[in-house]
């Protein structure tokens, strides 16, 4: 069963939260981060993307960058921009997008739960990206950014959260520049804290990494590392836990994650369509953007026209949680045999576009000659994600895209 723990968070004062909070470090490059932090001396990007305070072109994995992050973190505390709560608490973090609000419990997750499989994963991680975040955590001795978890909804937990948000004033409540709302409550009632902890222990058998696999791995491995350095550890030290936001599965929505390909692998447009007809029922839709309307239905944009592609029976396996995924169908029926793209992680001929950018972005990249053809997919469901994690399977690369992204800086967990 899942373990969650309250903690003494470092948080910004209400009047600077909008300036300080920022998007996660891995959704932008250094140039974009510089622009986002321009004119904002209190932006957390100065800790999570600290290269922006150093000369342009510096190696983002250099000691100078990590040390600058540590220096800036200390500066934020010294200046009172981040203040630690006196007592261990939970927090409620809600996000609003397009009229839909999801409510997460901000709590420490357990290193033990990660190591023994109570925290389930659906993606592979890269050692180099893990190590980068591990160095950041070691250097700051803190989880600066939270990870995004889910769990199968529990009515009793939902009721507690609903009661808090209805009867308690939000500590932070603002709309970010992207139009998404962010709302944050502090839970300091000891009875409520104890009840939530007990409900997770008795009603939540597993939690699931929704977004942030590298940060999760890094946080857990640093905790494991600190244990090994302290063989007499009690299990209660802060490094036995790491910062996560836990959302019930029925409030989350995964959006599509689409593909664009640079060339047709020496096929003409006509030859491509003829080859696709072996596995798909094809309908030409014209110049108006066509969005897939069901599982196993795809849209293709080629030479100024949109097409509907519906996978034929026999091209997928309903009894295989990976084989039934549309990303698998596209890879096995299209990308590998027709385009000779067999490794999505390494091929330079394919790129991926999050659905938050809209299908217009696929059209733009084909029309401007950057890419030759685009494929849009129907979004994976939360139930599919949980089933894959439950069966210890791994999703193909670039399958899920969650929005809104968690804002970093609303609360930080120190390992001291």
DOKOL-614730 format. One record per residue: residue in one letter; x, y negated, z negated of N, C-alpha, C in turn. Coordinates in pm, whole numbers, padded with zeros to 5 digits, always signed. Atoms other than C-alpha are relative to their C-alpha. Layout:
BEGIN
AXYZXYZXYZ
...
This chain:
BEGIN
X+00085+00120+00000+00000+00000+00000+00088-00124+00000
X-00080+00121-00023+00114-00355+00072+00023-00079-00129
X-00037+00084+00114+00295-00568-00183+00009-00144+00048
X-00021+00143-00021+00256-00946-00184+00029-00063-00136
X-00038+00067+00123+00401-01181-00443-00010-00151+00016
X-00004+00146-00003+00352-01549-00531+00145-00047-00015
X-00136+00053+00008+00658-01774-00519-00006-00151-00021
X-00012+00144+00022+00775-02126-00606+00048-00066+00130
X-00035+00053-00132+00764-02288-00263+00060-00139-00004
X-00044+00136-00028+00958-02589-00144-00094-00057+00105
X+00099+00057-00091+00705-02821+00022+00022-00150+00018
X-00009+00145-00021+00692-03169+00176-00113-00073-00073
X+00107+00083+00054+00496-03450+00017-00102-00027+00111
X+00111+00011-00096+00161-03513+00182+00025-00106+00106
X-00012+00111-00094+00260-03842+00344+00106+00023+00108
X-00102-00023-00103+00549-03690+00544-00018+00135+00070
X+00013-00136-00052+00412-03345+00632-00007+00003+00152
X+00012+00000-00146+00326-03439+00991+00134-00023+00068
X-00133+00024-00057+00677-03570+01055+00091+00119-00022
X-00094-00106+00035+00850-03280+00882-00034+00133+00066
X+00038-00132-00053+00653-02976+01003+00026+00006+00150
X-00036-00013-00142+00752-02839+01344-00034+00140+00049
X+00019-00131-00060+00709-02550+01584+00117+00092-00035
X-00109-00092+00031+00917-02233+01531+00122-00022+00089
X-00127+00026-00068+01281-02245+01636+00010+00066+00137
X-00022-00080-00120+01240-01987+01913-00098-00027+00113
X+00090+00033-00109+00973-02155+02125+00050-00120+00080
X-00055+00117-00069+01202-02433+02249+00150+00018+00015
X-00146+00003-00010+01557-02490+02369+00053-00124-00072
X-00061+00110+00076+01801-02741+02222-00041-00136+00053
X+00039+00129-00058+01712-03020+02466-00143-00036-00039
X+00140+00024+00038+01341-02981+02394-00009-00037-00148
X+00001+00030+00143+01413-02981+02019+00047-00143-00026
X-00049+00137+00017+01610-03306+02050-00112-00101+00029
X+00109+00091-00036+01315-03472+02221-00109+00002-00107
X+00105-00013+00102+01068-03338+01963+00038-00071-00129
X-00045+00059+00127+01279-03468+01674+00042-00146+00015
X-00044+00138-00023+01358-03803+01833-00083-00098-00085
X+00068+00096+00086+01277-04080+01587-00059+00059-00126
X+00055-00067+00119+01189-03825+01316+00116+00053-00085
X-00114-00044+00081+01469-03810+01060-00036+00113-00095
X+00043-00104+00094+01259-03579+00841-00046+00128+00070
X+00046-00120-00071+01183-03321+01114+00079+00123-00045
X-00065-00125+00041+01255-02966+00999+00088+00058+00110
X-00087-00044-00109+01412-02910+01341+00147-00030-00031
X-00138+00032+00038+01721-03068+01186+00060+00110-00089
X-00047-00117+00075+01742-02749+00977-00008+00126+00088
X+00019-00122-00079+01602-02484+01214+00070-00006+00135
X-00073+00018-00126+01767-02628+01528+00107-00107-00024
X-00090+00105+00050+02050-02815+01359+00102-00047+00103
X-00090+00047-00105+02255-02837+01679-00042-00136+00056
X+00045+00129-00052+02041-03141+01763+00069-00117-00069
X-00075+00104+00070+02247-03337+01508+00150+00010+00028
X-00140-00020-00038+02575-03226+01673+00016-00029+00149
X-00020+00033-00141+02733-03299+02013-00073+00094+00095
X+00070-00080-00101+02536-03180+02316+00096+00103+00058
X-00081-00106-00059+02663-02849+02449+00069+00088-00101
X-00065-00083+00103+02787-02711+02118-00062+00140+00000
X+00048-00138+00010+02759-02333+02079-00098+00009-00117
X+00103-00001+00104+02433-02284+01887+00026+00109-00105
X-00034-00104+00097+02587-01982+01713+00132-00028-00071
X-00128+00036+00063+02894-02168+01589-00020-00027-00149
X+00004+00029+00142+02980-02215+01222-00047-00143-00026
X+00039+00141+00018+02931-02590+01268-00152-00015-00003
X+00147+00010-00006+02564-02538+01356-00062+00057-00127
X+00056-00059+00122+02491-02307+01063+00030-00088-00122
X-00037+00086+00114+02679-02535+00821-00079-00130+00002
X+00082+00121-00010+02488-02836+00953-00141+00027-00050
X+00132-00040+00050+02164-02651+00882-00001-00003-00153
X-00010-00003+00146+02277-02593+00522+00011-00142-00056
X-00018+00140+00044+02387-02956+00486-00132-00075+00006
X+00127+00072-00016+02054-03084+00616-00106+00052-00098
X+00094-00056+00097+01853-02846+00396+00024-00063-00138
X-00034+00063+00128+02037-02979+00090-00041-00147+00000
X+00037+00142-00011+01982-03336+00214-00151-00019-00018
X+00145+00011+00010+01606-03279+00248-00045+00016-00146
X+00034-00020+00141+01594-03154-00112+00047-00120-00083
X-00055+00113+00076+01818-03430-00247-00081-00127+00019
X+00077+00121-00029+01606-03698-00079-00145+00013-00043
X+00137-00018+00046+01286-03548-00216-00099+00024+00113
X+00089-00031-00112+01149-03461+00127-00058+00141-00015
X+00049-00133+00036+01116-03101+00009+00011+00014-00151
X+00005-00008+00146+01012-03047-00353-00052+00138-00039
X+00040-00134+00040+00989-02711-00526-00113-00003-00102
X+00107-00014+00097+00668-02613-00704+00056+00056-00131
X-00048-00043+00132+00710-02553-01077-00033+00145-00030
X+00047-00136+00031+00518-02225-01084-00018+00078+00130
X+00022-00087-00116+00483-01928-00849-00147-00006+00043
X+00136+00018-00052+00178-01969-00626-00016+00078+00130
X+00034-00033-00137+00002-01839-00319-00047-00129+00067
X+00049+00113-00077-00105-02074-00044-00091+00054+00109
X+00086-00035-00114-00378-02064+00219+00037-00094+00115
X-00036+00079-00118-00274-02179+00567-00100+00033+00110
X+00099-00019-00107-00551-02226+00825+00041-00080+00122
X-00029+00065-00128-00513-02315+01192-00127-00005+00083
X+00118+00016-00084-00779-02449+01425+00042-00025+00144
X-00029+00013-00143-00763-02406+01803-00129+00022+00076
X+00118-00010-00086-01047-02471+02046-00124+00042-00080
X+00118-00024+00082-01305-02464+01766+00004+00126-00083
X-00014-00126+00075-01180-02134+01619+00105-00020-00108
X-00094+00015+00110-01013-02129+01275+00035+00136-00058
X-00047-00123+00063-00801-01849+01129+00069-00035-00132
X-00044+00030+00136-00714-01834+00757+00100+00105-00047
X-00105-00091+00044-00388-01682+00638+00042-00024-00143
X-00052+00010+00137-00253-01609+00291+00153-00005+00009
X-00145+00015+00002+00101-01740+00249+00051+00065-00129
X-00049-00076+00116+00281-01495+00021+00130+00067+00037
X-00121-00077-00025+00609-01318-00016-00035+00144+00032
X+00009-00141-00034+00624-00983+00160+00120+00073-00060
X-00101-00081+00069+00836-00699+00022+00102+00058+00097
X-00107-00066-00076+01173-00590+00159-00023+00152+00001
X+00028-00144+00007+01080-00238+00040-00106+00040+00102
X+00106-00032-00095+00763-00248+00250+00053+00005+00143
X-00060-00004-00134+00971-00326+00559+00083+00126+00017
X-00090-00114-00011+01223-00053+00487-00073+00133+00002
X+00070-00129+00007+00964+00217+00412-00119+00010+00096
X+00102-00011-00105+00725+00138+00699-00138-00047-00037
X+00131+00059+00032+00437-00027+00513-00024-00122+00088
X+00007+00108-00100+00512-00330+00731+00028+00063+00135
X-00012-00069-00128+00453-00199+01081+00036-00097+00112
X-00052+00081-00110+00613-00324+01402-00053+00053+00133
X+00039-00047-00133+00520-00309+01770+00098-00045+00108
X-00100+00046-00097+00829-00464+01935+00139+00044-00043
X-00141-00021+00029+01197-00380+01962+00065-00134-00030
X-00074+00122+00027+01444-00634+01828+00141+00013+00057
X-00136+00003-00052+01781-00739+01966+00096-00034-00114
X-00094+00024+00111+02077-00718+01725+00058-00140-00002
X-00060+00134-00002+02222-01052+01842-00096-00104-00056
X+00099+00096+00052+01898-01236+01766-00024+00022-00149
X+00011-00029+00144+01866-01059+01431+00115-00067-00076
X-00118+00051+00069+02220-01159+01338-00003-00153-00010
X+00011+00146+00003+02159-01524+01429-00089-00045-00117
X+00091+00039+00109+01864-01545+01188+00054+00045-00136
X-00060-00044+00127+02048-01344+00923+00102-00102-00049
X-00099+00100+00039+02329-01599+00927-00071-00125-00052
X+00076+00118+00045+02074-01881+00897-00055+00021-00141
X+00054-00029+00133+01912-01712+00596+00111+00006-00104
X-00114-00006+00093+02246-01631+00433+00052-00140-00032
X-00060+00133+00016+02374-01986+00488-00086-00089-00089
X+00091+00085+00077+02065-02156+00344-00050+00068-00127
X+00053-00080+00111+01985-01878+00095-00151-00024-00015
X+00144+00029-00001+01623-01932+00196-00062+00052+00128
X+00080-00023-00121+01352-01824+00438-00060-00134+00039
X+00045+00133-00041+01310-02157+00612-00133+00008+00075
X+00121-00013-00082+01040-02032+00851-00074+00129-00038
X+00079-00120+00032+00754-01787+00783-00009+00093+00119
X+00036-00092-00106+00673-01476+00981-00152+00017-00001
X+00144-00004-00027+00326-01409+01120-00044+00146-00011
X+00047-00136+00025+00161-01093+00977-00152+00008+00017
X+00144-00027+00003-00181-00937+01011-00027+00123-00086
X+00044-00119+00074-00378-00676+00818-00146+00024+00035
X+00140-00029-00029-00708-00499+00867-00086-00069-00107
X+00077+00090+00087-00966-00735+00719-00064+00075-00117
X+00060-00053+00123-01089-00673+00363-00103-00103-00049
X+00103+00098+00036-01423-00838+00272+00027-00072-00133
X-00025+00063+00130-01319-00900-00091+00108-00109+00010
X-00104+00102-00021-01007-01088+00025-00059-00118+00076
X+00066+00108-00076-01211-01284+00279-00082-00090-00093
X+00087+00076+00091-01451-01389+00001+00081-00093-00089
X-00085+00085+00085-01169-01520-00221+00051-00119+00080
X-00053+00108-00085-01018-01720+00064-00110-00100+00031
X+00112+00090-00031-01358-01860+00160-00035-00087-00119
X+00031+00076+00121-01423-01967-00198+00103-00111-00023
X-00106+00100+00020-01088-02147-00217-00019-00117+00097
X+00003+00108-00098-01128-02343+00105-00129-00082-00010
X+00126+00074+00017-01489-02438+00023+00001-00091-00122
X+00011+00070+00129-01426-02559-00330+00126-00073-00043
X-00126+00064+00037-01071-02693-00328+00044-00092+00113
X-00047+00095-00102-00930-02995-00150+00131+00049+00062
X-00122-00041-00069-00669-02915+00113+00115-00093-00037
X-00120+00078+00028-00317-03029+00027+00048-00072+00124
X-00034+00058-00131-00238-03089+00395-00117+00026+00093
X+00111-00015-00094-00495-03145+00666+00023-00099+00114
X-00034+00091-00109-00388-03285+01001-00009+00073+00134
X-00002-00054-00136-00401-03235+01377+00133-00036+00063
X-00131+00021-00059-00065-03191+01548-00014-00058+00141
X+00000+00067-00131+00035-03351+01877-00056+00088+00111
X+00055-00090-00101-00077-03040+02068-00151+00021-00015
X+00144-00009+00018-00433-03079+01937-00045+00110-00095
X+00036-00107+00092-00420-02784+01695-00004-00053-00142
X+00016+00045+00137-00541-02838+01341+00075+00090-00097
X-00073-00074+00102-00336-02735+01038-00052-00043-00137
X+00064+00026+00128-00492-02705+00691+00066+00092-00103
X-00085-00072+00095-00313-02594+00374-00048-00025-00142
X+00046+00009+00139-00436-02519+00021+00102+00067-00092
X-00086-00059+00103-00234-02446-00294-00086+00083-00095
X+00075-00089+00088-00358-02148-00498+00080+00015-00130
X-00077-00005+00125-00245-02196-00857-00077+00062-00116
X+00077-00066+00105-00520-02018-01052+00056+00140-00022
X-00070-00125+00028-00347-01725-01221-00089+00123+00019
X+00091-00113-00018-00655-01502-01218-00019+00032+00148
X+00015-00020-00145-00701-01554-00844+00126+00061+00059
X-00127-00055-00047-00332-01485-00783+00009+00148-00032
X-00006-00141+00042-00352-01160-00980-00099+00085+00080
X+00102-00076-00074-00671-01054-00800+00044+00025+00143
X-00047-00018-00138-00523-01112-00455+00112+00104+00006
X-00110-00097+00002-00210-00920-00544-00053+00142-00017
X+00058-00132+00025-00418-00630-00674-00079+00051+00121
X+00077-00041-00118-00647-00626-00368+00091+00048+00112
X-00094-00047-00102-00350-00598-00133+00055+00137-00041
X-00060-00124+00049-00208-00320-00351-00097+00118+00012
X+00098-00109+00000-00534-00120-00340-00081+00010+00129
X+00088+00001-00118-00711-00220-00017+00073-00017+00133
X-00075+00027-00124-00434-00298+00235+00113+00102+00011
X-00104-00102-00009-00239+00015+00327+00122-00044+00079
X-00110+00046-00085-00029-00158+00593-00020-00146+00037
X+00004+00130-00067+00057-00502+00718+00076+00015+00132
X-00051-00013-00136+00161-00567+01077+00070-00130+00041
X-00066+00117-00056+00415-00801+01233-00075-00038+00127
X+00067+00047-00120+00210-01001+01479+00099-00077+00087
X-00095+00083-00073+00475-01255+01577+00119-00027-00093
X-00119+00027+00081+00833-01299+01456+00074+00126-00042
X-00069-00125+00034+00991-00952+01472+00145-00022-00039
X-00141+00022+00032+01346-01089+01471+00015-00066-00138
X-00007+00066+00131+01280-01318+01174-00034+00099-00113
X+00036-00100+00101+01114-01030+00987+00118+00093-00028
X-00114-00090+00016+01404-00795+01050+00115-00069-00072
X-00111+00074+00062+01658-01062+00956-00025-00021-00149
X+00032+00026+00141+01479-01150+00631+00013+00127-00083
X-00007-00126+00075+01446-00786+00524+00144+00050-00011
X-00137-00051+00002+01804-00699+00617+00090-00084-00089
X-00076+00082+00095+01945-00995+00424-00034+00043-00143
X+00038-00049+00132+01746-00876+00122+00070+00131-00032
X-00068-00128+00018+01887-00525+00168+00150-00023-00025
X-00142+00033+00013+02235-00670+00205+00032-00054-00141
X-00022+00058+00132+02202-00870-00118-00012+00106-00110
X+00011-00110+00095+02089-00557-00302+00130+00080-00006
X-00124-00078-00005+02397-00373-00184+00116-00073-00066
X-00104+00080+00065+02611-00659-00312-00022-00008-00151
X+00035+00007+00143+02433-00638-00649-00063+00133-00042
X+00056-00134+00027+02394-00268-00738-00085+00008-00126
X+00083-00001+00121+02236-00357-01073-00128-00084+00016
X+00119+00083-00022+01950-00550-00910-00123+00065-00065
X+00119-00049+00071+01617-00522-01091-00118+00025+00092
X+00115-00006-00091+01387-00552-00791-00088-00121-00008
X+00081+00121+00016+01240-00878-00917+00067-00124+00057
X-00070+00116-00056+01503-01107-00761-00072-00049+00126
X+00070+00060-00114+01374-01345-00498+00042+00062+00133
X-00046-00055-00128+01586-01180-00229-00066+00134+00033
X+00076-00121-00030+01366-00870-00259-00128-00029+00077
X+00124+00042-00066+01090-01068-00086+00032-00106+00104
X-00021+00102-00104+01051-01293+00218-00135-00060+00041
X+00115+00086-00025+00809-01553+00348-00084+00048+00119
X+00090-00045-00106+00505-01440+00550-00138-00063-00017
X+00140+00043+00002+00157-01562+00641-00083+00118+00049
X+00077-00122-00025-00099-01279+00631-00142-00037+00046
X+00132+00030-00056-00406-01313+00858-00081+00129+00018
X+00084-00118-00031-00700-01068+00875-00011+00018+00151
X-00006-00028-00144-00706-00897+01214-00119-00055+00076
X+00120+00040-00073-01063-00997+01297-00009-00151+00024
X-00003+00143-00026-00971-01367+01297+00101-00039+00108
X-00108+00030-00094-00681-01340+01541-00040+00032+00144
X+00026-00021-00142-00688-01361+01917+00134-00003+00073
X-00121-00004-00084-00407-01253+02148-00037-00056+00137
X+00027+00052-00135-00384-01445+02473+00094+00068+00100
X-00070-00072-00105-00252-01322+02804+00147-00042+00012
X-00143+00024-00024+00118-01295+02891+00027+00049+00142
X+00004-00028-00142+00168-01311+03265+00139+00008+00063
X-00127-00025-00068+00438-01233+03522+00008-00075+00133
X-00028+00058-00132+00593-01418+03817+00126+00066+00053
X-00110-00074-00062+00830-01250+04063+00062-00084+00111
X-00074+00089-00091+01099-01421+04273-00011+00039+00148
X+00000-00044-00141+01072-01211+04591-00090+00121+00015
X+00088-00113-00027+00868-00937+04758+00078+00128+00028
X-00083-00119-00020+01160-00690+04773-00004+00046+00145
X-00005-00024-00145+01175-00717+05155-00134+00044+00059
X+00132-00028-00055+00800-00658+05194-00059-00128+00059
X+00083+00112-00045+00578-00883+05401-00123-00006-00090
X+00124+00010+00078+00255-01008+05243-00094+00117+00032
X+00090-00108-00042+00061-00751+05444+00049+00135-00053
X-00054-00126+00051+00294-00467+05346-00023+00013-00151
X+00024-00002+00145+00264-00565+04977-00144+00041-00030
X+00141-00030+00025-00116-00556+04990-00032+00145+00037
X+00022-00140-00038-00113-00223+05176+00051+00096-00107
X-00056-00087+00105+00108-00070+04905-00083-00008-00128
X+00082+00016+00120-00109-00214+04627-00131+00077+00011
X+00129-00067-00020-00419-00052+04780+00003+00146-00044
X-00009-00138+00046-00289+00291+04675-00046+00013-00146
X+00031-00008+00143-00344+00206+04308-00112-00093-00045
X+00096+00103+00041-00592-00084+04309-00109-00020+00104
X+00105+00055-00086-00926-00190+04449+00024-00150+00009
X-00043+00139-00021-00843-00530+04599-00113-00081+00061
X+00100+00094-00054-01075-00824+04658+00065-00138+00008
X-00056+00134-00018-00954-01153+04804-00100-00104-00052
X+00088+00096+00066-01095-01442+04595+00010-00141+00057
X-00012+00133-00060-00972-01743+04793+00094-00090-00078
X-00094+00099+00058-00807-02062+04672-00032-00037-00144
X+00035+00030+00138-00994-02099+04342+00067+00098-00096
X-00069-00085+00097-00806-01967+04039-00092+00112-00048
X+00077-00115+00047-00923-01619+03946+00067+00056-00125
X-00051-00053+00127-00881-01496+03587-00053+00141-00021
X+00048-00137+00025-00897-01124+03504-00114+00002-00101
X+00121+00004+00082-01233-01040+03346-00021+00123-00087
X+00014-00121+00080-01173-00700+03184+00133+00074-00001
X-00118-00084-00001-00909-00446+03091+00014+00069+00136
X-00037-00067-00125-00738-00296+03398-00039-00082+00123
X+00020+00093-00111-00839-00594+03610+00111-00105-00006
X-00111+00094-00009-00553-00817+03726-00034-00106+00105
X+00007+00093-00112-00528-01130+03933+00139-00017+00057
X-00125+00022-00070-00258-01188+04190-00010-00128+00080
X-00005+00122-00082-00157-01519+04347+00114+00017+00100
X-00095-00025-00107+00016-01483+04682-00034-00088+00120
X+00016+00080-00123+00063-01728+04968-00126-00086-00003
X+00111+00095+00009-00197-01976+04841-00135+00062-00026
X+00129-00067+00021-00468-01715+04774+00005+00083-00128
X+00016-00083+00119-00597-01537+04461-00070+00129+00038
X+00057-00131-00024-00680-01169+04459-00038+00064-00134
X+00035-00086+00114-00861-00940+04214+00053+00139+00028
X-00050-00136-00011-00683-00609+04156-00058+00081-00116
X+00056-00086+00104-00870-00336+03966+00063+00138+00010
X-00072-00127-00001-00670-00029+03869-00097+00117+00022
X+00082-00116-00030-00812+00295+04011+00015+00106-00109
X-00008-00114+00093-00893+00595+03793+00121+00085+00037
X-00118-00083-00024-00586+00809+03750+00130-00077-00003
X-00123+00080+00006-00342+00519+03740+00041-00031-00144
X-00032+00023+00141-00349+00509+03358-00058+00114-00082
X+00040-00109+00088-00398+00744+03065-00069-00056-00124
X+00077+00054+00113-00674+00654+02819+00041+00060-00134
X-00039-00065+00124-00529+00895+02563+00139-00039-00047
X-00136+00045+00034-00189+00726+02559-00006-00148-00036
X+00015+00140+00039-00182+00400+02356+00091-00096+00076
X-00088+00084-00082+00109+00271+02568-00041+00008+00147
X+00034-00020-00140+00004+00421+02901-00126-00072+00044
X+00126+00065-00035-00339+00258+02885+00012-00151+00007
X-00017+00145-00001-00196-00094+02847+00015-00053+00142
X-00011+00059-00134-00225-00324+03146+00143-00035+00036
X-00141+00028-00031+00141-00423+03114+00069+00127+00050
X-00057-00126-00046+00228-00054+03156-00047+00032+00140
X+00054-00025-00134-00002-00015+03455+00072-00086+00102
X-00066+00090-00095+00153-00319+03622+00145+00044+00024
X-00140-00042-00015+00506-00194+03554+00011+00129+00081
X-00015-00132-00061+00446+00165+03663-00059+00008+00141
X+00066-00008-00131+00221+00098+03963+00047-00109+00097
X-00034+00115-00085+00363-00232+04091+00147-00038-00012
X-00132+00059+00015+00683-00372+03946+00113+00099+00032
X-00107-00098-00024+00893-00053+03950-00004+00056+00143
X-00004-00065-00132+00779+00124+04270+00003-00096+00119
X+00010+00091-00115+00709-00179+04491+00109-00107-00003
X-00097+00109+00011+00942-00451+04358+00138+00046-00047
X-00126-00055+00052+01217-00224+04221+00048-00077-00123
X-00033+00063+00128+01202-00406+03886-00030+00103-00108
X+00017-00112+00093+01261-00128+03634+00027-00039-00144
X-00032+00044+00136+01395-00316+03331-00042-00145-00018
X+00052+00136+00016+01188-00616+03228+00091-00086-00087
X-00087+00077+00090+01446-00715+02966+00121-00058+00070
X-00125+00043-00062+01736-00752+03205-00015-00055+00141
X+00014+00045-00139+01597-00822+03553-00007-00152+00010
X+00000+00145-00025+01663-01173+03682-00104-00039+00104
X+00096+00027-00108+01391-01140+03947-00142-00019-00053
X+00133+00015+00058+01098-01164+03705+00007-00098-00116
X+00010+00089+00114+00987-01425+03456-00140+00016-00060
X+00122-00022+00077+00708-01442+03199-00058-00134-00041
X+00068+00127+00027+00450-01715+03141-00112+00025-00100
X+00104-00013+00101+00245-01739+02822-00131-00060+00048
X+00131+00044-00047-00126-01775+02881-00041-00138-00048
X+00031+00134+00049-00131-02097+02678+00024-00104+00108
X-00030+00095-00109+00009-02264+02992-00107+00002+00109
X+00107-00009-00099-00294-02154+03195+00049+00063+00130
X-00036-00064-00127-00306-01979+03531+00046-00102+00103
X-00051+00104-00088-00238-02311+03697+00152-00004+00004
X-00146-00005+00003+00123-02268+03587+00053+00110+00093
X-00040-00104-00094+00143-01942+03785-00008-00053+00143
X+00018+00058-00134+00008-02120+04093+00111-00100+00031
X-00102+00103-00021+00253-02407+04047+00136+00064+00032
X-00132-00059-00019+00556-02180+04026+00011+00075+00133
X-00003-00062-00132+00459-01993+04341-00003-00107+00109
X+00013+00105-00103+00358-02304+04536+00128-00079+00019
X-00122+00081-00015+00684-02484+04463+00120+00082+00049
X-00106-00083-00054+00887-02189+04595+00091+00063-00102
X-00081-00058+00108+01037-02100+04259-00022+00150-00007
X+00037-00141+00003+00854-01767+04269-00082+00033+00125
X+00070-00041-00121+00694-01564+04546-00142+00050-00028
X+00130-00057+00033+00402-01391+04370-00018-00003-00151
X+00032+00004+00144+00227-01408+04033-00108+00103-00030
X+00101-00094+00048+00027-01153+03835-00049-00045-00137
X+00059+00033+00129-00213-01244+03554-00069+00124-00057
X+00051-00119+00066-00323-00983+03299-00110-00037-00099
X+00101+00015+00106-00621-00941+03071+00072+00020-00134
X-00075-00002+00127-00508-01002+02713-00019+00131-00076
X+00005-00115+00091-00426-00715+02479-00089-00035-00119
X+00085+00024+00117-00672-00676+02190+00079+00028-00128
X-00063-00028+00129-00577-00678+01822-00011+00148-00033
X+00016-00142+00029-00715-00324+01796+00105+00082+00073
X-00107-00070-00073-00474-00208+02067+00134-00018-00070
X-00128+00026+00067-00184-00375+01886+00012+00084-00127
X-00005-00075+00125-00273-00214+01552+00014+00150+00026
X-00008-00143-00031-00320+00128+01711+00141+00039+00044
X-00137-00028-00045+00020+00108+01877+00095+00001-00119
X-00085+00003+00119+00186+00008+01551-00027+00120-00090
X+00036-00113+00086-00004+00279+01360+00058+00132+00051
X-00053-00124-00057+00124+00547+01599+00151-00008+00022
X-00146+00019-00008+00482+00415+01569+00049-00013+00143
X-00041+00028-00137+00487+00318+01934+00051-00144+00012
X-00055+00132-00026+00660+00014+02081-00061-00054+00128
X+00057+00062-00118+00490-00222+02322+00109-00036+00101
X-00096+00050-00099+00662-00308+02651+00032-00147-00028
X-00037+00140+00023+00843-00646+02654-00107-00096+00049
X+00086+00112-00041+00638-00966+02674-00145+00045+00021
X+00138-00049-00009+00300-00809+02601-00097-00093-00072
X+00093+00079+00081+00147-01033+02332+00048-00144-00013
X-00028+00141+00023+00126-01409+02293-00106-00051-00098
X+00092+00053+00100-00028-01559+01980+00003-00153+00001
X+00016+00144+00019-00155-01914+01952-00111-00020-00102
X-00110+00095+00009-00148-02135+01759+00122+00065-00067
X-00120-00042+00070+00212-02086+01649-00004-00057-00142
X-00010+00051+00137+00277-02119+01276+00091-00123-00002
X-00088+00115+00021+00414-02460+01184+00101+00033-00110
X-00105-00019+00100+00745-02436+01002+00011-00125-00086
X-00024+00113+00090+00809-02655+00699-00113-00031-00096
X+00107+00024+00096+00472-02644+00525+00036+00057-00136
X-00053-00056+00124+00637-02421+00265+00120+00085+00035
X-00126-00071-00019+00984-02267+00230+00024+00086-00123
X-00028-00091+00111+01094-01972+00017+00152+00006-00026
X-00141-00007+00039+01426-02002-00166+00033+00137-00057
X-00044-00129+00053+01621-01683-00241+00075-00014-00131
X-00067+00022+00129+01778-01841-00551-00083+00063-00112
